[in-house]
Amino acid sequence: MASCWVIGRKTTLAGNGHEVLSQPFIVFETEDEADAACDMVERVSGERPMKAEAALYRCFVNPVP
C-alpha cells in the first residue's frame, strides 16, 4: 500500500480534545510537496495547516504508455 501526505485545517474535537484534520483537505504525493504547500498557506493566511501521513487505499493510477 502506498502512502501520501494530507494537509488541512486543524480542528480540536470537543469530546476528547484530540486534534484532527477537517475538510477541505489536499493530498500530495510527497512530504516535500506538502511542506511547500503548508509554507505557502502560512505566508498567505498566517495559519499553518496540519499535515499527516496517510495511506492510498483502493487508488487506481493510469499507467503512462
C-alpha positions in Angstrom: 0.0 0.0 0.0 1.4 3.4 -1.0 1.4 6.5 1.2 0.6 10.1 0.6 0.6 13.3 2.6 -2.6 15.2 3.6 -2.8 18.9 4.7 -5.9 20.7 6.0 -7.4 22.8 8.8 -6.6 21.6 12.3 -9.8 21.1 14.4 -10.0 20.1 18.0 -12.7 17.6 19.0 -14.7 18.9 21.9 -15.3 15.4 23.4 -11.7 14.4 23.9 -9.5 17.3 22.9 -7.8 15.4 20.0 -6.6 17.4 17.0 -7.7 16.1 13.7 -7.8 17.3 10.0 -11.1 18.7 8.9 -12.4 19.1 5.4 -11.5 20.5 2.9 -8.1 18.8 2.7 -5.5 18.4 0.0 -3.5 15.3 -0.8 0.1 15.3 -2.0 2.4 12.5 -3.3 5.5 13.6 -1.3 6.1 15.2 2.1 8.2 17.9 0.4 5.2 19.0 -1.7 3.0 19.0 1.4 5.6 21.1 3.3 5.8 23.6 0.4 2.1 23.9 0.4 2.0 24.4 4.2 4.6 27.1 3.9 2.6 28.9 1.2 -0.7 28.8 3.2 1.1 30.1 6.2 2.7 33.0 4.3 -0.7 34.0 2.8 -3.1 33.4 5.8 -0.8 33.3 8.8 -2.2 30.0 9.8 -0.2 26.8 9.3 -2.2 23.8 8.2 -2.0 20.4 9.9 0.0 17.7 8.0 -0.5 14.0 8.3 0.8 10.9 6.5 -2.0 8.7 5.1 -2.3 5.6 3.0 -3.7 5.4 -0.5 -6.4 2.8 -0.3 -8.0 1.3 -3.5 -6.3 4.0 -5.6 -6.0 3.4 -9.3 -3.4 5.3 -11.3 -3.5 5.1 -15.1 -0.1 3.9 -16.4 1.6 6.1 -18.9 2.2 4.2 -22.1 
